[in-house]
Amino acid sequence: MLEKPAFIQGLFAYQGRGLGSPVPFQPSVTYTVPPDKRAQTIYFRAGNAAAEMIYLVLTRNGKPMRYFPVGAKGAIHVPLAVVEDLSPESRIEVLVAAPEGLESSVLVDAGFMEIA
């Protein structure tokens, strides 16, 4: 079994549409599992520069998979103990939910392990 790490990493700007309305980043923040592999999400880290709480939603093929609240001017690190297989060609996207009109940035570092 050959394993290879893959990541979503970067500082991403957003404008909040309300805590009940998670939206994609512009441009979108995604990872697609290669067609000849499966993958697992291993960890998720995020840092919130805003003075208000936000949350990030990890989606798989458009459906919510995991929710990550990030406190005001705070950070989280979640080593995932419950690991599920992501099928080949699954599209993983990070969405953001923030108070209406809030404009800020969030640092995201998500780790995946691709498995042959």
Secondary structure, DSSP 4 states (H G I P E B T S, - for coil): --EEEEEEEEEEEEE---TT--EEEEEEEEEE--TT-EEEEEEEEEEE-SSS-EEEEEEETTEEEEEEEE-TT-EEEEE-SS--EE-TT-EEEEEEE-STT-EEEEEEEEEEEEE-
